[in-house]
Amino acid sequence: MKKNNSFCVCPLASGSKGNALLVSTPDTAILVDAGLSGVELQRRMAAVGQDPADLSAIVITHEHIDHVRGAGVLSRRFNIPVYISSATHQACTKLGHISALTYFDCGNRFQIQDLTVTPFSISHDASDPAGLTVTWQERKIGIATDLGVVTNLVRTHLSGSDVLYLESNHDPEMLTNGSYPWHLKQRIKSRVGHLSNHDAGTLLADLYHDQLHHVILAHLSEENNRPERALAEVGQCLNRPGIALCVAGPERPGDVIRIAGEEKP
């Protein structure tokens, strides 16, 4: 992405087919998850002006294939460090050898150049799933997809975000009446499954503050949700002026959202 004094976030892909979120400052760029093929990740980064060779890191939230598919290939191809928890790494059977591997623990923040990344535990059916906050110059992006229930820990970490990238996975009526087998429906609705539109809206209403200007709804089910349904229900729950609400999709990168940095003398 073109350099300017902005904190930028751009969803490259979101959904069960693959997940990847690009976060950048004028001097640093990271991928949060890399759930597409290496070739497709390169193609989508090129579409938004990001050279993968300039990535400072790939940060993995959990081991499901739609979050790690291209991480190993991309890391080896461009010598990109990978940040991951030890338990998640052990569960990533197809990640392959990573020459620059750094383990993190949920609850302990770490630096990637000028970015401060704070991972926190979430409820999902994975070994050590994490949500993240990423901060730069007092600006904060909150990231939480693939969570079955909203805990006080989740609320605490996401509070005060300028941008929220939040799961809004399913419409409960569509899920109940859809074609998924019963055991999968139960898994999605469980405490280690995925957030519904209503759950996402309720959380966003709790997290609202004057500096929250952008909300990106993520990980929508193609089978059990529709973008217009998610936007309508979350918008009704949130019902606050001045917030740009959009949906991240699976087929192409979303818009680049920019938060102005501090004025330089």
Backbone as numpy.savetxt, mean C-alpha at the origin, in Angstrom:
# Nx Ny Nz CAx CAy CAz Cx Cy Cz
9.78 9.51 -11.70 8.95 10.71 -11.70 9.82 11.96 -11.70
9.33 12.99 -12.33 10.09 14.24 -12.43 10.36 14.81 -11.05
11.60 15.25 -10.84 11.98 15.77 -9.54 11.40 17.15 -9.29
10.87 17.34 -8.12 10.49 18.64 -7.61 10.43 18.50 -6.11
10.18 19.58 -5.42 10.20 19.52 -3.96 8.86 19.01 -3.43
8.58 17.77 -3.76 7.31 17.15 -3.38 7.52 15.75 -2.86
6.62 15.34 -1.99 6.49 13.97 -1.52 5.42 13.34 -2.41
5.79 12.30 -3.15 4.90 11.75 -4.18 4.52 10.31 -3.88
3.31 9.95 -4.22 2.85 8.57 -4.11 2.04 8.23 -5.35
2.29 7.03 -5.89 1.60 6.60 -7.10 1.37 5.09 -7.06
0.12 4.64 -7.05 -0.13 3.20 -7.14 0.17 2.69 -8.54
1.07 1.72 -8.64 1.37 1.10 -9.93 0.38 -0.01 -10.24
-0.11 -0.68 -9.19 -1.10 -1.74 -9.35 -1.71 -2.03 -7.99
-2.99 -2.39 -7.99 -3.65 -2.71 -6.74 -4.76 -3.72 -7.00
-4.74 -4.82 -6.26 -5.76 -5.85 -6.41 -5.15 -7.24 -6.33
-5.98 -8.25 -6.48 -5.51 -9.62 -6.31 -4.53 -10.06 -7.39
-4.48 -9.33 -8.52 -3.53 -9.67 -9.59 -2.12 -9.15 -9.30
-2.00 -8.20 -8.38 -0.70 -7.66 -8.07 -0.78 -6.30 -7.42
0.19 -6.02 -6.53 0.19 -4.77 -5.78 1.58 -4.16 -5.77
1.65 -2.86 -6.04 2.91 -2.13 -5.97 2.60 -0.65 -5.85
3.26 0.00 -4.90 3.04 1.42 -4.64 4.38 2.13 -4.68
4.47 3.17 -5.49 5.69 3.95 -5.63 5.60 5.19 -4.73
6.61 5.37 -3.88 6.69 6.53 -2.99 8.03 7.20 -3.23
8.04 8.53 -3.40 9.30 9.19 -3.73 9.36 10.61 -3.16
10.59 11.07 -3.00 10.93 12.45 -2.68 11.87 12.91 -3.80
12.36 14.15 -3.76 13.31 14.56 -4.79 14.58 13.70 -4.84
14.91 13.03 -3.72 16.18 12.30 -3.65 16.05 10.80 -3.44
14.86 10.30 -3.20 14.68 8.90 -2.83 13.42 8.37 -3.48
13.46 7.10 -3.89 12.26 6.44 -4.41 12.25 5.00 -3.92
11.10 4.55 -3.42 10.96 3.17 -2.96 9.69 2.57 -3.55
9.71 1.25 -3.66 8.51 0.49 -3.97 8.03 -0.17 -2.69
6.77 0.02 -2.37 6.13 -0.75 -1.32 5.41 -1.91 -2.01
5.97 -3.10 -1.86 5.53 -4.33 -2.52 5.85 -4.30 -4.01
5.99 -5.49 -4.57 6.36 -5.63 -5.98 5.66 -6.88 -6.52
4.35 -6.80 -6.60 3.54 -7.98 -6.88 3.21 -8.23 -8.34
3.91 -7.57 -9.26 3.78 -7.85 -10.69 5.09 -8.49 -11.17
5.12 -8.96 -12.40 6.37 -9.46 -12.95 7.38 -8.33 -13.05
8.65 -8.68 -13.12 9.67 -7.66 -13.24 9.48 -6.79 -14.47
9.15 -7.42 -15.59 8.94 -6.67 -16.84 7.78 -5.70 -16.71
6.68 -6.15 -16.09 5.51 -5.29 -15.96 5.77 -4.15 -14.97
6.51 -4.43 -13.92 6.87 -3.36 -12.99 7.70 -2.29 -13.69
8.66 -2.72 -14.51 9.47 -1.76 -15.26 8.60 -0.95 -16.22
7.67 -1.61 -16.88 6.81 -0.91 -17.83 5.97 0.15 -17.12
5.42 -0.20 -15.96 4.56 0.76 -15.26 5.36 1.89 -14.63
6.55 1.59 -14.15 7.39 2.68 -13.66 7.77 3.64 -14.78
8.10 3.09 -15.94 8.42 3.94 -17.08 7.26 4.84 -17.45
6.03 4.33 -17.29 4.83 5.10 -17.65 4.66 6.33 -16.75
5.22 6.28 -15.54 5.11 7.44 -14.64 6.45 8.15 -14.47
7.42 7.81 -15.32 8.70 8.52 -15.32 9.69 8.10 -14.27
9.56 6.86 -13.77 10.49 6.38 -12.75 11.42 5.33 -13.34
12.72 5.56 -13.25 13.72 4.58 -13.67 13.93 3.59 -12.54
13.69 2.29 -12.75 13.88 1.33 -11.66 15.30 1.30 -11.13
16.28 1.67 -11.96 17.67 1.71 -11.50 17.88 2.76 -10.42
16.95 3.71 -10.31 17.06 4.78 -9.31 16.31 4.45 -8.01
15.70 3.28 -7.93 15.01 2.91 -6.69 16.01 2.71 -5.56
15.68 3.23 -4.39 16.53 3.08 -3.22 16.24 1.79 -2.47
15.01 1.26 -2.60 14.64 0.05 -1.86 13.30 -0.48 -2.34
13.09 -1.76 -2.06 11.78 -2.39 -2.14 11.41 -2.82 -0.72
10.25 -2.42 -0.25 9.78 -2.78 1.09 8.60 -3.75 0.94
8.71 -4.91 1.56 7.69 -5.96 1.43 6.82 -6.00 2.69
5.49 -5.94 2.51 4.59 -5.95 3.66 4.22 -7.35 4.13
4.12 -8.32 3.20 3.87 -9.71 3.56 4.13 -10.60 2.36
4.06 -11.91 2.56 4.61 -12.85 1.58 3.66 -13.29 0.47
2.43 -12.87 0.46 1.51 -13.33 -0.57 2.01 -12.92 -1.96
1.80 -13.80 -2.92 2.42 -13.66 -4.23 2.03 -12.36 -4.93
0.83 -11.85 -4.65 0.41 -10.60 -5.29 1.12 -9.38 -4.69
2.03 -9.62 -3.75 2.84 -8.54 -3.18 4.34 -8.73 -3.40
4.75 -9.93 -3.81 6.19 -10.20 -3.92 6.62 -10.76 -5.28
5.70 -10.96 -6.19 5.99 -11.69 -7.43 7.27 -11.22 -8.14
7.45 -9.92 -8.29 8.60 -9.41 -9.03 9.72 -8.86 -8.18
9.63 -9.01 -6.86 10.61 -8.37 -5.99 12.01 -8.91 -6.19
12.15 -10.24 -6.24 13.47 -10.84 -6.39 14.10 -10.50 -7.72
13.32 -10.62 -8.79 13.83 -10.32 -10.13 14.28 -8.86 -10.22
13.45 -7.95 -9.75 13.77 -6.53 -9.83 15.00 -6.20 -8.99
15.07 -6.79 -7.79 16.21 -6.55 -6.92 17.51 -7.01 -7.57
17.50 -8.20 -8.15 18.71 -8.72 -8.78 19.08 -7.95 -10.06
18.07 -7.56 -10.82 18.33 -6.89 -12.09 18.94 -5.51 -11.90
18.52 -4.80 -10.84 18.98 -3.42 -10.64 19.73 -3.22 -9.32
20.06 -4.33 -8.64 20.78 -4.26 -7.37 20.06 -3.37 -6.36
18.78 -3.64 -6.17 17.94 -2.84 -5.27 17.85 -3.55 -3.91
18.16 -2.89 -2.81 17.99 -3.51 -1.49 16.52 -3.84 -1.21
16.31 -4.91 -0.46 14.97 -5.33 -0.06 14.86 -5.27 1.46
13.82 -4.63 1.95 13.51 -4.55 3.38 12.30 -5.43 3.65
12.43 -6.33 4.64 11.41 -7.35 4.87 11.57 -7.86 6.29
10.51 -8.33 6.91 10.67 -8.94 8.22 11.23 -10.35 8.06
11.88 -10.83 9.10 12.50 -12.16 9.05 11.46 -13.25 8.79
10.33 -13.17 9.49 9.29 -14.19 9.32 8.70 -14.15 7.91
8.52 -12.95 7.37 8.01 -12.85 6.01 9.02 -13.40 5.01
10.28 -13.12 5.22 11.32 -13.64 4.33 11.32 -15.17 4.33
11.20 -15.77 5.49 11.18 -17.23 5.59 9.97 -17.82 4.85
8.88 -17.06 4.82 7.66 -17.54 4.15 7.67 -17.28 2.65
8.62 -16.47 2.16 8.70 -16.14 0.73 9.53 -17.21 0.01
8.90 -18.29 -0.36 9.63 -19.42 -0.92 10.14 -19.16 -2.34
9.58 -18.18 -3.04 9.98 -17.93 -4.43 10.69 -16.59 -4.62
11.16 -16.00 -3.53 11.82 -14.71 -3.64 13.21 -14.84 -4.28
13.88 -15.95 -4.00 15.22 -16.14 -4.53 16.26 -15.38 -3.73
17.51 -15.47 -4.19 18.61 -14.83 -3.48 18.54 -13.31 -3.64
18.68 -12.61 -2.51 18.75 -11.15 -2.49 20.09 -10.77 -1.87
20.90 -10.04 -2.61 22.24 -9.72 -2.11 22.22 -8.64 -1.04
21.28 -7.72 -1.11 21.19 -6.64 -0.12 19.84 -6.75 0.58
19.85 -7.49 1.70 18.61 -7.80 2.43 18.70 -7.19 3.83
17.67 -6.45 4.22 17.61 -5.86 5.55 16.32 -6.29 6.23
16.44 -6.86 7.43 15.25 -7.25 8.19 14.75 -6.07 9.02
13.44 -5.95 9.11 12.84 -4.98 10.02 11.88 -5.69 10.97
11.58 -5.05 12.08 10.62 -5.55 13.05 9.47 -4.56 13.16
8.25 -5.08 13.15 7.10 -4.20 13.32 7.22 -3.44 14.64
6.97 -2.15 14.56 7.09 -1.29 15.73 8.38 -0.52 15.80
9.38 -0.93 14.99 10.68 -0.25 14.99 10.88 0.48 13.67
10.99 1.78 13.72 11.16 2.57 12.51 12.56 2.41 11.95
12.71 2.68 10.67 14.02 2.63 10.04 14.09 3.68 8.94
15.31 4.01 8.53 15.53 5.03 7.52 15.90 4.41 6.18
15.35 4.97 5.12 15.83 4.72 3.76 16.14 6.10 3.19
17.40 6.47 3.31 17.84 7.82 2.95 17.01 8.87 3.69
16.25 9.72 2.99 15.52 10.77 3.71 14.09 10.36 4.09
13.77 9.10 3.92 12.45 8.60 4.30 12.53 7.85 5.63
11.56 8.10 6.50 11.43 7.33 7.73 10.24 6.38 7.57
10.52 5.10 7.68 9.50 4.06 7.49 9.20 3.41 8.83
7.94 3.37 9.19 7.52 2.73 10.44 6.55 1.61 10.13
6.98 0.35 10.28 6.07 -0.78 10.07 5.29 -1.08 11.35
4.05 -1.48 11.19 3.22 -1.84 12.34 2.41 -3.09 12.01
2.12 -3.87 13.03 1.44 -5.15 12.84 -0.02 -4.95 12.46
-0.48 -5.76 11.51 -1.89 -5.77 11.13 -2.41 -7.20 11.20
-3.72 -7.33 11.11 -4.37 -8.63 11.22 -4.68 -9.16 9.83
-3.92 -10.18 9.40 -4.11 -10.79 8.09 -3.53 -12.20 8.13
-3.95 -13.06 7.21 -3.50 -14.44 7.26 -2.15 -14.61 6.56
-1.14 -14.01 7.16 0.23 -14.10 6.68 1.14 -14.23 7.90
2.43 -14.49 7.66 3.34 -14.79 8.77 3.57 -13.60 9.70
3.81 -12.44 9.14 4.10 -11.25 9.94 3.69 -10.01 9.15
2.40 -9.87 8.84 1.95 -8.79 7.95 2.13 -7.42 8.58
2.45 -6.44 7.72 2.73 -5.10 8.21 1.98 -4.05 7.42
1.48 -3.04 8.11 1.14 -1.77 7.51 2.36 -0.87 7.65
2.34 0.26 6.98 3.49 1.16 7.02 3.04 2.61 7.11
3.85 3.42 7.75 3.78 4.85 7.52 5.15 5.28 6.99
5.13 6.23 6.06 6.35 6.75 5.47 6.31 8.28 5.62
7.33 8.83 6.25 7.33 10.27 6.51 8.54 10.94 5.88
8.34 12.20 5.51 9.37 13.06 4.92 8.99 14.50 5.21
9.92 15.25 5.82 9.68 16.67 6.13 8.33 16.90 6.83
8.06 16.11 7.82 6.81 16.22 8.60 5.57 15.82 7.81
5.73 15.38 6.58 4.61 14.87 5.80 4.53 13.37 5.98
3.33 12.82 5.95 3.14 11.41 6.30 2.16 10.73 5.35
2.58 9.56 4.87 1.71 8.69 4.07 1.43 7.44 4.88
0.16 7.11 5.06 -0.23 5.90 5.76 -0.68 4.83 4.78
-0.17 3.61 4.96 -0.42 2.51 4.03 -0.92 1.30 4.79
-2.13 0.85 4.48 -2.68 -0.34 5.15 -3.63 -1.06 4.20
-3.11 -2.10 3.58 -3.95 -2.99 2.76 -3.86 -4.39 3.36
-4.79 -5.27 2.96 -4.76 -6.65 3.45 -4.87 -6.72 4.96
-5.91 -6.15 5.51 -6.15 -6.27 6.95 -7.60 -6.65 7.19
-7.79 -7.59 8.10 -9.12 -8.11 8.34 -9.92 -7.32 9.35
-9.21 -6.61 10.23 -9.90 -5.86 11.27 -9.07 -4.62 11.59
-9.75 -3.56 11.97 -9.07 -2.32 12.37 -8.84 -2.35 13.87
-7.60 -2.32 14.28 -7.24 -2.31 15.69 -6.87 -0.89 16.13
-6.77 -0.71 17.44 -6.32 0.59 17.94 -4.90 0.90 17.48
-4.07 -0.15 17.32 -2.72 0.04 16.82 -2.75 0.61 15.40
-3.62 0.09 14.57 -3.76 0.59 13.21 -4.18 2.06 13.23
-5.19 2.37 14.01 -5.67 3.76 14.11 -4.55 4.69 14.56
-3.81 4.27 15.58 -2.74 5.11 16.12 -1.68 5.42 15.07
-1.25 4.41 14.34 -0.19 4.61 13.36 -0.67 5.44 12.17
-1.89 5.23 11.73 -2.37 5.94 10.54 -2.81 7.36 10.84
-3.03 7.68 12.11 -3.52 9.02 12.46 -2.49 10.08 12.05
-2.99 11.23 11.63 -2.13 12.33 11.25 -1.55 12.24 9.86
-2.03 11.30 9.04 -1.50 11.14 7.68 -2.02 12.24 6.76
-1.15 12.69 5.86 -1.56 13.61 4.80 -2.22 12.87 3.64
-1.75 11.64 3.39 -2.31 10.76 2.38 -2.53 9.39 3.00
-3.67 8.78 2.71 -3.94 7.42 3.17 -4.17 6.50 1.98
-3.47 5.38 2.00 -3.63 4.33 0.99 -4.22 3.15 1.73
-5.54 2.96 1.59 -6.27 2.08 2.49 -7.12 1.06 1.73
-7.10 -0.16 2.25 -7.91 -1.21 1.65 -9.41 -0.92 1.75
-10.10 -1.17 0.64 -11.56 -1.14 0.60 -11.97 -2.31 -0.29
-11.84 -3.51 0.25 -11.80 -4.71 -0.57 -13.13 -5.14 -1.16
-14.19 -5.16 -0.34 -15.41 -5.80 -0.83 -16.67 -5.11 -0.34
-17.71 -5.33 -1.10 -19.07 -4.98 -0.70 -19.68 -6.23 -0.09
-20.11 -6.21 1.17 -20.58 -7.43 1.83 -21.72 -8.13 1.09
-22.64 -7.36 0.51 -23.75 -7.98 -0.23 -23.24 -8.71 -1.47
-22.33 -8.08 -2.20 -21.77 -8.72 -3.38 -20.98 -9.97 -3.00
-20.26 -9.92 -1.89 -19.51 -11.08 -1.44 -20.45 -12.23 -1.08
-21.49 -11.93 -0.32 -22.43 -12.96 0.11 -23.12 -13.62 -1.07
-23.49 -12.83 -2.06 -24.26 -13.35 -3.20 -23.38 -13.78 -4.37
-22.06 -13.63 -4.22 -21.16 -13.92 -5.32 -20.83 -15.40 -5.46
-19.90 -15.68 -6.37 -19.61 -17.06 -6.75 -18.51 -17.72 -5.94
-17.88 -16.99 -5.04 -16.80 -17.57 -4.25 -17.32 -18.74 -3.41
-16.52 -19.77 -3.19 -16.93 -20.85 -2.28 -17.07 -20.33 -0.86
-17.86 -21.04 -0.07 -18.20 -20.58 1.27 -16.96 -20.35 2.14
-15.99 -21.26 2.08 -14.81 -21.12 2.93 -14.02 -19.85 2.58
-14.00 -19.46 1.30 -13.29 -18.26 0.90 -14.05 -17.01 1.34
-15.37 -17.05 1.25 -16.18 -15.94 1.76 -15.92 -15.72 3.25
-15.88 -16.83 3.99 -15.64 -16.73 5.43 -14.25 -16.18 5.72
-13.27 -16.59 4.95 -11.91 -16.10 5.14 -11.85 -14.59 4.90
-12.49 -14.11 3.82 -12.45 -12.69 3.48 -13.12 -11.85 4.58
-14.20 -12.37 5.15 -14.94 -11.63 6.18 -14.31 -11.74 7.57
-13.32 -12.62 7.73 -12.77 -12.90 9.05 -11.82 -11.79 9.51
-11.33 -11.95 10.74 -10.40 -10.98 11.33 -9.03 -11.01 10.66
-8.77 -12.04 9.86 -7.50 -12.10 9.14 -7.72 -12.02 7.63
-8.86 -11.44 7.23 -9.21 -11.34 5.83 -8.99 -9.95 5.27
-10.11 -9.32 4.85 -10.01 -8.03 4.15 -11.10 -7.08 4.62
-10.83 -5.77 4.54 -11.79 -4.76 4.97 -12.87 -4.55 3.92
-14.09 -4.37 4.38 -15.20 -4.01 3.50 -15.18 -2.50 3.24
-15.99 -2.08 2.28 -16.13 -0.64 2.01 -16.57 0.11 3.26
-17.55 -0.46 3.97 -18.06 0.21 5.16 -16.99 0.33 6.24
-16.22 -0.75 6.44 -15.14 -0.71 7.44 -14.11 0.35 7.08
-13.78 0.43 5.80 -12.81 1.45 5.36 -13.37 2.85 5.60
-14.63 3.06 5.29 -15.25 4.37 5.49 -15.31 4.76 6.95
-15.65 3.81 7.81 -15.70 4.08 9.24 -14.33 4.48 9.77
-13.30 3.74 9.35 -11.94 4.07 9.78 -11.54 5.46 9.29
-11.84 5.77 8.04 -11.46 7.08 7.50 -12.18 8.21 8.23
-13.42 7.99 8.60 -14.13 9.01 9.38 -13.44 9.25 10.72
-12.94 8.17 11.33 -12.22 8.30 12.60 -10.89 9.03 12.42
-10.25 8.83 11.27 -8.91 9.37 11.04 -8.91 10.78 10.46
-10.07 11.29 10.13 -10.13 12.60 9.48 -9.49 13.69 10.34
-8.71 14.55 9.68 -8.18 15.76 10.31 -7.96 16.77 9.18
-7.66 18.00 9.54 -7.62 19.08 8.55 -6.57 18.90 7.47
-5.49 18.17 7.78 -4.41 18.01 6.81 -4.53 16.74 5.96
-5.60 15.98 6.16 -5.82 14.80 5.31 -6.48 15.27 4.01
-5.71 15.24 2.93 -6.20 15.79 1.67 -6.42 14.74 0.58
-5.80 13.56 0.72 -5.91 12.53 -0.32 -6.15 11.17 0.31
-7.12 10.45 -0.22 -7.39 9.07 0.18 -7.45 8.22 -1.08
-6.63 7.16 -1.10 -6.63 6.22 -2.22 -7.18 4.89 -1.71
-8.28 4.45 -2.28 -8.86 3.16 -1.90 -8.18 2.06 -2.69
-7.72 1.02 -2.00 -6.85 0.03 -2.60 -7.39 -1.39 -2.42
-6.82 -2.28 -3.21 -7.07 -3.73 -3.11 -8.56 -4.06 -3.26
-9.24 -3.38 -4.18 -10.64 -3.70 -4.45 -10.74 -5.07 -5.13
-11.68 -5.87 -4.69 -11.94 -7.15 -5.33 -12.64 -6.92 -6.66
-12.14 -7.56 -7.71 -12.81 -7.46 -9.01 -14.11 -8.24 -9.04
-14.21 -9.24 -8.18 -15.40 -10.10 -8.13 -16.47 -9.54 -7.19
-16.03 -8.95 -6.07 -16.95 -8.61 -4.98 -17.02 -7.12 -4.67
-16.63 -6.30 -5.63 -16.69 -4.86 -5.42 -16.72 -4.17 -6.77
-17.04 -2.89 -6.75 -16.95 -2.03 -7.93 -16.41 -0.68 -7.47
-15.59 -0.03 -8.26 -15.06 1.27 -7.84 -16.15 2.26 -7.44
-17.24 2.29 -8.22 -18.30 3.25 -7.90 -18.97 2.94 -6.57
-19.08 1.65 -6.23 -19.65 1.27 -4.93 -18.73 1.70 -3.79
-17.45 1.42 -3.95 -16.49 1.79 -2.92 -16.46 3.31 -2.71
-16.41 4.05 -3.79 -16.38 5.51 -3.68 -17.64 6.06 -3.03
-18.79 5.49 -3.39 -20.06 5.97 -2.84 -20.15 5.71 -1.34
-19.84 4.48 -0.93 -20.01 4.15 0.49 -18.96 4.82 1.35
-17.70 4.78 0.91 -16.65 5.44 1.69 -16.90 6.95 1.73
-17.30 7.52 0.60 -17.59 8.94 0.57 -18.71 9.33 1.50
-19.73 8.47 1.60 -20.84 8.74 2.51 -20.40 8.68 3.96
-19.54 7.71 4.29 -19.04 7.59 5.67 -18.12 8.76 6.02
-17.25 9.11 5.07 -16.27 10.17 5.33 -16.95 11.54 5.36
-17.65 11.87 4.27 -18.50 13.07 4.23 -17.80 14.31 4.77
-16.60 14.56 4.27 -15.83 15.73 4.70 -15.40 16.51 3.45
-15.39 17.84 3.54 -14.95 18.64 2.38 -13.44 18.61 2.23
-12.99 18.88 1.02 -11.57 19.09 0.79 -10.72 17.86 0.68
-11.32 16.66 0.58 -10.55 15.42 0.46 -10.75 14.85 -0.94
-9.63 14.60 -1.62 -9.67 13.94 -2.92 -9.70 12.44 -2.69
-10.76 11.79 -3.17 -10.97 10.36 -2.96 -10.89 9.65 -4.31
-10.03 8.64 -4.42 -9.90 7.92 -5.68 -9.67 6.44 -5.42
-9.67 5.65 -6.50 -9.50 4.21 -6.41 -8.26 3.80 -7.19
-7.43 2.95 -6.60 -6.30 2.35 -7.30 -6.77 1.06 -7.97
-6.39 0.87 -9.22 -6.87 -0.27 -9.98 -5.77 -1.25 -10.35
-6.14 -2.37 -10.96 -5.17 -3.42 -11.27 -4.47 -3.29 -12.61
-5.04 -2.58 -13.56 -4.58 -2.66 -14.95 -3.56 -1.62 -15.37
-3.48 -0.50 -14.64 -2.58 0.58 -15.05 -2.24 1.44 -13.83
-1.14 2.20 -13.91 -0.81 3.08 -12.78 -1.88 4.13 -12.55
-2.02 4.54 -11.31 -2.92 5.63 -10.97 -2.22 6.97 -11.14
-2.90 8.02 -10.75 -2.31 9.36 -10.82 -1.21 9.52 -9.78
-0.25 10.36 -10.08 0.79 10.72 -9.11 0.23 11.79 -8.19
0.19 11.51 -6.91 -0.28 12.48 -5.92 0.95 13.14 -5.30
0.96 14.45 -5.26 2.11 15.20 -4.78 1.72 16.04 -3.57
2.55 15.96 -2.53 2.38 16.79 -1.35 3.56 17.74 -1.32
3.30 19.01 -1.26 4.37 20.01 -1.29 5.27 19.86 -0.09
6.59 19.95 -0.33 7.56 19.93 0.75 7.74 21.30 1.36
8.70 21.41 2.28 8.96 22.68 2.94 9.54 23.68 1.94
9.17 24.91 2.12 9.73 25.96 1.26 11.23 26.12 1.56
12.02 26.12 0.47 13.46 26.28 0.64 13.83 27.75 0.47
14.73 28.24 1.33 15.12 29.66 1.25 15.88 29.95 -0.03
